[in-house]
Amino acid sequence: MFVSANFLAINYGVDDTIAKFFTDRQPPANNLYWKDKLMYLRPEIGWLFIPLIVDLLYKSGIPREHLLSEDYVAAMEHIGHISAREEIGEISPQEAVVLATDFVSQKATDEGFLADIVDFVRDGTNNRFKSLSLPFKALHRGDLFLFSLVVLPIQDELEFYVLKCWFALISTLLLLDDADDLELDKANGHENAFIQSGLDQEGVNKIKTLVKTNLAFIAELNRPMASTLDKKFVALSKRPEIFELLNQ
């Protein structure tokens, strides 16, 4: 299914220029993240992450021309390639961090920001963003993409807010993905935030609180996006295995 610019604008409130940029873009060559993909975007929620996060970053105060620059977009794409190599077991998580760090180090606009990102993804404590850590490890499986942010000229006072945008969106999308894949992930032993919650009342309450907080934050920047994501959670909550969990 083709994802149109109108679809992104109407359903997710994505800025028209950003929506058109990504719907018109071709998948990068020799990139495992887009391997065998004929289109840059797909209708599955995880494949919409790039235009959605770019829109939130734009509305948080980062100029659109920087977000749509080849430096930034190509950095995201290359880190996607590194992430895919890690996912198929070609490289270790530690090697992925080294490769991502090396790739962006020459493009970084703020060495201190890069150092904080490196420390954060290595689960260190010598960074300004530790308080943004999410309650379940499964929700950090996209952290490698944080390295793309250091390519952007983000003012110091915006860095924390930008990461709040990032984690509000990525954790929401990953929770949707984990809810959808719950039974499959149980069977295969894959990382899943619902499984890591313990599937008990305390853990599920953490998930409910996180979703509520995330959607309220996203709504401050983009109400249509928050509304559409909320509707997706409502639809998933009606599935028997999810309904049972959420109503303990």
PyMOL commands that set and color helices and strands:
alter all, ss='L'
color gray80, all
select helices_A, chain A and resi 5-12+16-24+32-34+45-59+64-67+70-87+93-105+111-121+130-132+137-140+143-151+156-180+182-188+193-196+201-221+223-237+240-246
alter helices_A, ss='H'
color red, helices_A
deselect
rebuild
show_as cartoon
